[in-house]
């Protein structure tokens, strides 16, 4: 098994506490509204805290598919949220899991800086290819942008 680490950073005009609320506290409601492909988010195991497994149901290429998301840690005081993708369509046969360690920080003009560390754990001697890393980053960027756009379009939230 190998572990490969990538880091990324995004900025937004949305305040950190508001963004954290949407991404973590109200995610089950906000994500299906903000991300067109995601139809629902439901808890399949746990109580919403660390160890909880959520199923995100989505439509891709006209087919219903899913992703299993396991909450690893929630650090509300420091606007941190760690989770892993442990099953579903985004895990190729060579990948055991993909983990995300996220934090939000104060950015310029009341906005936010989102920092994420992505760890890809492979099965056996498999090596993640560059395309898998690029695909994970692209999905993360698109997800972050969709939440940002939803919050900007809904200032009452």
N, CA, C and O of each residue as an XYZ file, in Angstrom:
628
protein
N       0.844     -1.179      0.000
C       0.000      0.000      0.000
C       0.886      1.237      0.000
O       1.866      1.315      0.741
N       0.534      2.183     -0.824
C       1.241      3.453     -0.858
C       0.301      4.578     -0.481
O      -0.910      4.473     -0.679
N       0.847      5.652      0.060
C       0.064      6.842      0.379
C       0.688      7.999     -0.365
O       1.882      8.271     -0.234
N      -0.125      8.673     -1.141
C       0.328      9.796     -1.947
C      -0.462     11.025     -1.523
O      -1.686     10.973     -1.408
N       0.235     12.125     -1.292
C      -0.377     13.318     -0.728
C      -0.302     14.483     -1.706
O       0.721     14.712     -2.351
N      -1.413     15.213     -1.799
C      -1.514     16.421     -2.619
C      -2.123     17.508     -1.756
O      -2.928     17.217     -0.872
N      -1.755     18.751     -1.998
C      -2.347     19.873     -1.268
C      -2.942     20.857     -2.257
O      -2.455     21.014     -3.376
N      -4.012     21.519     -1.816
C      -4.688     22.488     -2.669
C      -5.215     23.616     -1.784
O      -5.396     23.454     -0.577
N      -5.453     24.755     -2.416
C      -5.975     25.921     -1.711
C      -6.947     26.643     -2.630
O      -6.695     26.786     -3.826
N      -8.066     27.098     -2.062
C      -9.069     27.854     -2.816
C      -9.434     29.093     -2.022
O      -9.353     29.097     -0.793
N      -9.833     30.134     -2.715
C     -10.290     31.349     -2.046
C     -11.709     31.666     -2.495
O     -12.138     31.282     -3.582
N     -12.424     32.375     -1.633
C     -13.791     32.766     -1.925
C     -14.118     34.056     -1.185
O     -13.428     34.430     -0.236
N     -15.154     34.721     -1.616
C     -15.618     35.930     -0.935
C     -16.555     35.597      0.215
O     -16.939     36.494      0.966
N     -16.931     34.338      0.374
C     -17.845     33.913      1.438
C     -17.082     33.805      2.759
O     -15.980     33.257      2.800
N     -17.666     34.324      3.830
C     -17.037     34.304      5.151
C     -16.829     32.863      5.634
O     -17.645     31.989      5.344
N     -15.737     32.616      6.369
C     -15.423     31.250      6.799
C     -16.537     30.566      7.604
O     -16.857     29.408      7.334
N     -17.128     31.249      8.578
C     -18.158     30.619      9.409
C     -19.381     30.232      8.576
O     -19.967     29.172      8.795
N     -19.766     31.074      7.634
C     -20.916     30.788      6.765
C     -20.610     29.618      5.831
O     -21.457     28.750      5.619
N     -19.421     29.598      5.283
C     -19.017     28.514      4.394
C     -18.934     27.197      5.162
O     -19.378     26.163      4.664
N     -18.376     27.225      6.358
C     -18.268     26.025      7.185
C     -19.658     25.480      7.517
O     -19.894     24.273      7.463
N     -20.558     26.374      7.857
C     -21.928     25.959      8.177
C     -22.543     25.213      7.005
O     -23.170     24.171      7.194
N     -22.370     25.733      5.804
C     -22.938     25.094      4.610
C     -22.243     23.779      4.288
O     -22.900     22.799      3.937
N     -20.917     23.751      4.405
C     -20.148     22.564      4.028
C     -20.208     21.432      5.060
O     -20.064     20.262      4.705
N     -20.419     21.776      6.325
C     -20.349     20.765      7.375
C     -21.687     20.606      8.099
O     -22.286     19.530      8.068
N     -22.150     21.661      8.742
C     -23.344     21.543      9.577
C     -24.621     21.283      8.779
O     -25.446     20.467      9.190
N     -24.794     21.957      7.659
C     -26.019     21.840      6.862
C     -25.775     21.125      5.536
O     -26.568     21.252      4.603
N     -24.693     20.385      5.456
C     -24.283     19.773      4.187
C     -25.353     18.869      3.580
O     -25.553     18.874      2.365
N     -26.038     18.099      4.411
C     -27.024     17.152      3.874
C     -28.144     17.863      3.125
O     -28.726     17.304      2.195
N     -28.445     19.089      3.527
C     -29.489     19.880      2.875
C     -28.929     20.739      1.747
O     -29.515     20.807      0.667
N     -27.800     21.394      1.992
C     -27.238     22.354      1.036
C     -26.623     21.675     -0.187
O     -26.817     22.147     -1.307
N     -25.897     20.596     -0.003
C     -25.183     19.973     -1.125
C     -26.113     19.594     -2.282
O     -25.798     19.914     -3.427
N     -27.251     18.923     -2.031
C     -28.126     18.594     -3.177
C     -28.710     19.835     -3.866
O     -29.038     19.786     -5.051
N     -28.838     20.930     -3.138
C     -29.337     22.170     -3.737
C     -28.255     22.863     -4.562
O     -28.544     23.483     -5.586
N     -27.002     22.752     -4.105
C     -25.901     23.497     -4.724
C     -25.198     22.741     -5.839
O     -24.710     23.353     -6.789
N     -25.140     21.420     -5.739
C     -24.396     20.605     -6.704
C     -25.408     19.840     -7.550
O     -26.046     18.896     -7.087
N     -25.535     20.268     -8.788
C     -26.582     19.756     -9.665
C     -26.614     18.230     -9.765
O     -27.693     17.638     -9.760
N     -25.465     17.596     -9.854
C     -25.417     16.144    -10.047
C     -25.833     15.360     -8.803
O     -26.280     14.219     -8.917
N     -25.691     15.957     -7.616
C     -25.990     15.236     -6.374
C     -27.478     15.355     -6.066
O     -28.010     16.453     -5.900
N     -28.131     14.209     -5.994
C     -29.568     14.156     -5.754
C     -29.920     14.130     -4.269
O     -30.925     14.712     -3.860
N     -29.094     13.456     -3.456
C     -29.396     13.363     -2.033
C     -28.138     13.022     -1.243
O     -27.159     12.497     -1.775
N     -28.203     13.340      0.046
C     -27.167     12.965      1.002
C     -27.905     12.361      2.188
O     -28.780     12.999      2.773
N     -27.549     11.134      2.539
C     -28.227     10.484      3.654
C     -27.215      9.756      4.537
O     -26.210      9.233      4.055
N     -27.498      9.736      5.827
C     -26.665      8.994      6.771
C     -27.068      7.532      6.687
O     -28.241      7.193      6.846
N     -26.087      6.661      6.436
C     -26.361      5.224      6.401
C     -25.828      4.521      7.648
O     -26.195      3.380      7.930
N     -24.963      5.206      8.390
C     -24.424      4.633      9.628
C     -23.912      5.771     10.492
O     -23.223      6.662      9.998
N     -24.241      5.751     11.778
C     -23.726      6.754     12.699
C     -24.729      7.836     13.036
O     -25.896      7.776     12.650
N     -24.234      8.844     13.777
C     -25.095      9.913     14.295
C     -24.727     11.300     13.763
O     -25.213     12.304     14.284
N     -23.892     11.371     12.755
C     -23.479     12.656     12.203
C     -22.096     13.094     12.647
O     -21.532     14.024     12.070
N     -21.541     12.446     13.657
C     -20.208     12.778     14.141
C     -19.155     11.889     13.497
O     -19.450     11.166     12.546
N     -17.920     11.937     14.011
C     -16.863     11.088     13.472
C     -17.282      9.613     13.448
O     -17.900      9.113     14.389
N     -16.937      8.942     12.369
C     -17.318      7.551     12.165
C     -18.582      7.392     11.330
O     -18.865      6.302     10.832
N     -19.339      8.468     11.176
C     -20.573      8.426     10.386
C     -20.245      8.182      8.918
O     -19.273      8.722      8.390
N     -21.056      7.373      8.275
C     -20.926      7.135      6.841
C     -22.153      7.715      6.158
O     -23.288      7.413      6.527
N     -21.909      8.550      5.157
C     -22.975      9.171      4.376
C     -22.935      8.643      2.953
O     -21.867      8.364      2.407
N     -24.097      8.512      2.372
C     -24.226      8.087      0.976
C     -24.704      9.291      0.165
O     -25.780      9.838      0.408
N     -23.877      9.689     -0.802
C     -24.244     10.757     -1.715
C     -24.708     10.092     -3.008
O     -23.928      9.414     -3.677
N     -25.963     10.286     -3.354
C     -26.522      9.713     -4.570
C     -26.468     10.770     -5.650
O     -26.881     11.909     -5.431
N     -25.955     10.398     -6.832
C     -25.805     11.356     -7.912
C     -26.179     10.744     -9.252
O     -26.268      9.527     -9.411
N     -26.391     11.625    -10.193
C     -26.671     11.219    -11.564
C     -25.440     11.566    -12.393
O     -25.002     12.716    -12.426
N     -24.889     10.556    -13.061
C     -23.717     10.756    -13.917
C     -23.940      9.973    -15.205
O     -24.132      8.757    -15.179
N     -23.913     10.677    -16.322
C     -24.124     10.020    -17.607
C     -25.498      9.378    -17.708
O     -25.663      8.354    -18.371
N     -26.487      9.982    -17.046
C     -27.844      9.456    -17.087
C     -28.087      8.289    -16.148
O     -29.198      7.761    -16.101
N     -27.066      7.870    -15.392
C     -27.194      6.745    -14.473
C     -27.113      7.218    -13.028
O     -26.396      8.169    -12.716
N     -27.852      6.550    -12.152
C     -27.786      6.836    -10.728
C     -26.597      6.083    -10.141
O     -26.463      4.872    -10.314
N     -25.741      6.822     -9.446
C     -24.539      6.244     -8.836
C     -24.421      6.794     -7.422
O     -25.228      7.627     -7.008
N     -23.429      6.337     -6.689
C     -23.268      6.821     -5.320
C     -21.796      6.905     -4.931
O     -20.915      6.333     -5.573
N     -21.576      7.650     -3.843
C     -20.273      7.768     -3.204
C     -20.498      7.580     -1.705
O     -21.445      8.136     -1.149
N     -19.644      6.809     -1.052
C     -19.706      6.661      0.398
C     -18.617      7.537      1.021
O     -17.444      7.453      0.657
N     -19.027      8.361      1.949
C     -18.218      9.411      2.551
C     -18.197      9.136      4.061
O     -19.251      9.114      4.697
N     -17.017      8.929      4.632
C     -16.898      8.668      6.071
C     -16.308      9.884      6.770
O     -15.234     10.362      6.406
N     -17.018     10.378      7.773
C     -16.521     11.509      8.560
C     -15.429     10.996      9.501
O     -15.658     10.090     10.301
N     -14.254     11.583      9.392
C     -13.119     11.188     10.232
C     -12.978     12.095     11.457
O     -12.705     11.613     12.556
N     -13.165     13.416     11.270
C     -13.020     14.367     12.377
C     -13.765     15.655     12.056
O     -13.836     16.084     10.904
N     -14.321     16.266     13.109
C     -14.972     17.569     12.992
C     -14.344     18.464     14.055
O     -14.346     18.122     15.238
N     -13.807     19.606     13.638
C     -13.193     20.558     14.554
C     -13.841     21.917     14.311
O     -13.296     22.772     13.613
N     -15.017     22.090     14.905
C     -15.783     23.310     14.669
C     -15.041     24.559     15.134
O     -15.126     25.601     14.484
N     -14.322     24.474     16.234
C     -13.606     25.636     16.770
C     -12.564     26.165     15.793
O     -12.327     27.371     15.724
N     -11.942     25.261     15.035
C     -10.907     25.657     14.073
C     -11.360     25.512     12.624
O     -10.543     25.536     11.703
N     -12.676     25.362     12.429
C     -13.273     25.230     11.093
C     -12.589     24.117     10.283
O     -12.238     24.293      9.116
N     -12.416     22.975     10.945
C     -11.797     21.821     10.300
C     -12.787     20.693     10.095
O     -13.717     20.516     10.883
N     -12.581     19.934      9.035
C     -13.453     18.799      8.720
C     -12.640     17.800      7.909
O     -12.113     18.130      6.846
N     -12.544     16.588      8.413
C     -11.791     15.542      7.721
C     -12.732     14.415      7.362
O     -13.546     13.989      8.182
N     -12.622     13.932      6.139
C     -13.469     12.826      5.701
C     -12.726     11.992      4.681
O     -11.702     12.404      4.135
N     -13.267     10.799      4.433
C     -12.679      9.892      3.455
C     -13.759      9.389      2.515
O     -14.910      9.211      2.912
N     -13.381      9.164      1.276
C     -14.237      8.471      0.323
C     -13.870      6.998      0.470
O     -12.735      6.609      0.197
N     -14.832      6.176      0.902
C     -14.544      4.778      1.195
C     -15.273      3.803      0.267
O     -15.123      2.588      0.400
N     -16.056      4.329     -0.666
C     -16.747      3.454     -1.602
C     -17.471      4.260     -2.658
O     -17.642      5.473     -2.533
N     -17.894      3.563     -3.698
C     -18.655      4.219     -4.750
C     -17.841      4.458     -6.002
O     -16.761      3.894     -6.181
N     -18.379      5.306     -6.867
C     -17.856      5.464     -8.226
C     -16.497      6.123     -8.341
O     -15.815      5.928     -9.347
N     -16.080      6.889     -7.359
C     -14.811      7.616     -7.511
C     -13.592      6.813     -7.089
O     -12.470      7.314     -7.161
N     -13.791      5.584     -6.652
C     -12.659      4.763     -6.243
C     -12.347      3.710     -7.298
O     -13.083      2.734     -7.440
N     -11.257      3.903     -8.037
C     -10.840      2.854     -8.974
C     -10.411      1.604     -8.197
O     -10.201      1.670     -6.986
N     -10.283      0.494     -8.871
C      -9.903     -0.768     -8.228
C      -8.557     -0.694     -7.510
O      -8.308     -1.475     -6.592
N      -7.689      0.228     -7.912
C      -6.346      0.325     -7.329
C      -6.299      1.192     -6.069
O      -5.259      1.264     -5.415
N      -7.404      1.851     -5.718
C      -7.426      2.791     -4.592
C      -8.227      2.214     -3.425
O      -9.362      1.771     -3.599
N      -7.626      2.223     -2.239
C      -8.312      1.785     -1.020
C      -9.257      2.868     -0.522
O     -10.431      2.608     -0.260
N      -8.732      4.095     -0.392
C      -9.559      5.223      0.016
C      -8.845      6.528     -0.319
O      -7.633      6.573     -0.528
N      -9.647      7.583     -0.360
C      -9.127      8.931     -0.570
C      -9.562      9.754      0.637
O     -10.755      9.852      0.924
N      -8.599     10.346      1.347
C      -8.898     11.129      2.549
C      -8.668     12.610      2.282
O      -7.767     12.996      1.537
N      -9.506     13.425      2.908
C      -9.447     14.877      2.755
C      -9.370     15.501      4.142
O     -10.214     15.228      4.996
N      -8.363     16.338      4.369
C      -8.236     17.111      5.605
C      -8.440     18.569      5.212
O      -7.612     19.149      4.511
N      -9.544     19.159      5.665
C      -9.888     20.511      5.226
C      -9.932     21.486      6.396
O     -10.308     21.132      7.513
N      -9.540     22.715      6.109
C      -9.631     23.812      7.059
C      -9.980     25.082      6.323
O      -9.563     25.295      5.184
N     -10.753     25.928      6.990
C     -11.085     27.249      6.452
C     -10.426     28.303      7.324
O     -10.355     28.174      8.546
N      -9.944     29.355      6.662
C      -9.272     30.453      7.348
C      -9.818     31.773      6.830
O     -10.391     31.843      5.742
N      -9.630     32.828      7.634
C     -10.004     34.172      7.202
C      -9.198     34.547      5.968
O      -7.982     34.357      5.919
N      -9.893     35.081      4.978
C      -9.236     35.547      3.771
C      -9.368     37.054      3.655
O      -9.779     37.726      4.601
N      -9.024     37.572      2.508
C      -9.101     39.010      2.259
C     -10.553     39.479      2.223
O     -11.438     38.768      1.747
N     -10.780     40.682      2.732
C     -12.080     41.350      2.650
C     -13.230     40.519      3.206
O     -14.333     40.554      2.660
N     -12.992     39.773      4.281
C     -14.046     39.000      4.921
C     -14.313     37.650      4.278
O     -15.219     36.935      4.706
N     -13.549     37.290      3.265
C     -13.723     36.017      2.582
C     -12.989     34.890      3.287
O     -12.570     35.021      4.437
N     -12.844     33.781      2.574
C     -12.230     32.583      3.142
C     -11.111     32.056      2.262
O     -11.069     32.275      1.052
N     -10.213     31.353      2.925
C      -9.213     30.534      2.247
C      -9.482     29.109      2.698
O      -9.474     28.814      3.893
N      -9.717     28.234      1.743
C      -9.919     26.817      2.044
C      -8.665     26.048      1.697
O      -8.169     26.127      0.573
N      -8.149     25.297      2.668
C      -6.962     24.485      2.424
C      -7.342     23.025      2.600
O      -8.034     22.657      3.549
N      -6.880     22.203      1.675
C      -7.186     20.783      1.733
C      -5.929     19.971      1.449
O      -5.144     20.290      0.556
N      -5.764     18.919      2.232
C      -4.728     17.933      1.976
C      -5.442     16.652      1.567
O      -6.291     16.148      2.302
N      -5.099     16.132      0.406
C      -5.727     14.931     -0.129
C      -4.710     13.802     -0.049
O      -3.589     13.926     -0.543
N      -5.113     12.696      0.579
C      -4.247     11.520      0.681
C      -4.919     10.374     -0.055
O      -6.048      9.995      0.257
N      -4.220      9.831     -1.027
C      -4.716      8.687     -1.782
C      -3.973      7.452     -1.303
O      -2.751      7.362     -1.426
N      -4.729      6.491     -0.750
C      -4.151      5.236     -0.278
C      -4.434      4.169     -1.332
O      -5.588      3.868     -1.636
N      -3.370      3.609     -1.876
C      -3.524      2.602     -2.924
C      -3.530      1.197     -2.337
O      -3.087      0.972     -1.211
N      -4.043      0.258     -3.124
C      -4.039     -1.161     -2.749
C      -2.749     -1.787     -3.270
O      -2.312     -1.497     -4.383
N      -2.153     -2.637     -2.464
C      -0.951     -3.345     -2.893
C       0.150     -2.396     -3.317
O       0.429     -1.409     -2.637
N       0.775     -2.699     -4.449
C       1.867     -1.882     -4.966
C       1.404     -0.855     -5.993
O       2.226     -0.234     -6.666
N       0.100     -0.677     -6.115
C      -0.446      0.235     -7.129
C       0.030      1.663     -6.879
O       0.188      2.095     -5.738
N       0.248      2.366     -7.953
C       0.633      3.773     -7.917
C      -0.505      4.593     -8.511
O      -1.013      4.249     -9.579
N      -0.920      5.675     -7.840
C      -1.943      6.504     -8.482
C      -1.309      7.198     -9.682
O      -0.154      7.619     -9.627
N      -2.054      7.310    -10.738
C      -1.482      8.018    -11.874
C      -1.821      9.499    -11.777
O      -2.681      9.906    -10.996
N      -1.145     10.274    -12.564
C      -1.329     11.721    -12.523
C      -2.758     12.114    -12.843
O      -3.271     13.089    -12.295
N      -3.407     11.364    -13.725
C      -4.789     11.662    -14.103
C      -5.733     11.503    -12.912
O      -6.667     12.292    -12.766
N      -5.512     10.502    -12.059
C      -6.353     10.318    -10.872
C      -6.220     11.514     -9.941
O      -7.217     11.988     -9.396
N      -5.006     12.004     -9.754
C      -4.781     13.182     -8.924
C      -5.452     14.416     -9.502
O      -6.075     15.191     -8.776
N      -5.324     14.594    -10.800
C      -5.971     15.730    -11.464
C      -7.483     15.631    -11.371
O      -8.163     16.636    -11.168
N      -8.016     14.415    -11.519
C      -9.467     14.215    -11.453
C      -9.991     14.522    -10.051
O     -11.040     15.152     -9.911
N      -9.275     14.085     -9.012
C      -9.686     14.362     -7.633
C      -9.671     15.862     -7.366
O     -10.587     16.385     -6.731
N      -8.649     16.555     -7.840
C      -8.566     18.007     -7.662
C      -9.700     18.707     -8.401
O     -10.321     19.619     -7.854
N      -9.980     18.293     -9.635
C     -11.037     18.914    -10.430
C     -12.398     18.732     -9.762
O     -13.196     19.668     -9.726
N     -12.673     17.537     -9.231
C     -13.944     17.299     -8.540
C     -14.046     18.186     -7.298
O     -15.096     18.769     -7.033
N     -12.964     18.283     -6.547
C     -12.960     19.118     -5.349
C     -13.166     20.584     -5.666
O     -13.933     21.271     -4.990
N     -12.479     21.068     -6.699
C     -12.632     22.470     -7.110
C     -14.060     22.763     -7.554
O     -14.623     23.795     -7.189
N     -14.650     21.864     -8.337
C     -16.020     22.053     -8.837
C     -17.017     22.041     -7.678
O     -17.962     22.830     -7.658
N     -16.805     21.147     -6.719
C     -17.675     21.056     -5.553
C     -17.611     22.354     -4.747
O     -18.648     22.916     -4.396
N     -16.401     22.830     -4.452
C     -16.201     24.058     -3.685
C     -16.863     25.241     -4.400
O     -17.527     26.060     -3.765
N     -16.683     25.326     -5.703
C     -17.250     26.425     -6.491
C     -18.770     26.377     -6.475
O     -19.419     27.420     -6.400
N     -19.348     25.179     -6.545
C     -20.805     25.052     -6.524
C     -21.379     25.538     -5.192
O     -22.398     26.228     -5.172
N     -20.739     25.185     -4.094
C     -21.206     25.650     -2.775
C     -21.052     27.164     -2.676
O     -21.955     27.855     -2.204
N     -19.910     27.675     -3.122
C     -19.684     29.123     -3.114
C     -20.768     29.840     -3.916
O     -21.350     30.814     -3.438
N     -21.040     29.370     -5.123
C     -22.049     30.008     -5.969
C     -23.433     29.968     -5.327
O     -24.186     30.938     -5.415
N     -23.768     28.862     -4.688
C     -25.060     28.748     -4.005
C     -25.157     29.805     -2.900
O     -26.174     30.487     -2.779
N     -24.106     29.938     -2.102
C     -24.132     30.888     -0.992
C     -24.195     32.334     -1.476
O     -24.869     33.164     -0.866
N     -23.510     32.633     -2.548
C     -23.550     33.990     -3.101
C     -24.949     34.285     -3.636
O     -25.452     35.397     -3.477
N     -25.579     33.292     -4.272
C     -26.926     33.471     -4.826
C     -28.015     33.480     -3.745
O     -29.134     33.924     -4.003
N     -27.701     33.000     -2.553
C     -28.667     32.930     -1.447
C     -28.114     33.643     -0.211
O     -27.757     32.995      0.772
N     -28.043     34.969     -0.260
C     -27.455     35.708      0.864
C     -28.236     35.541      2.169
O     -27.706     35.803      3.249
N     -29.500     35.104      2.068
C     -30.318     34.915      3.280
C     -29.878     33.679      4.076
O     -30.239     33.528      5.243
N     -29.108     32.807      3.446
C     -28.665     31.600      4.162
C     -27.634     31.971      5.207
O     -27.134     31.099      5.919
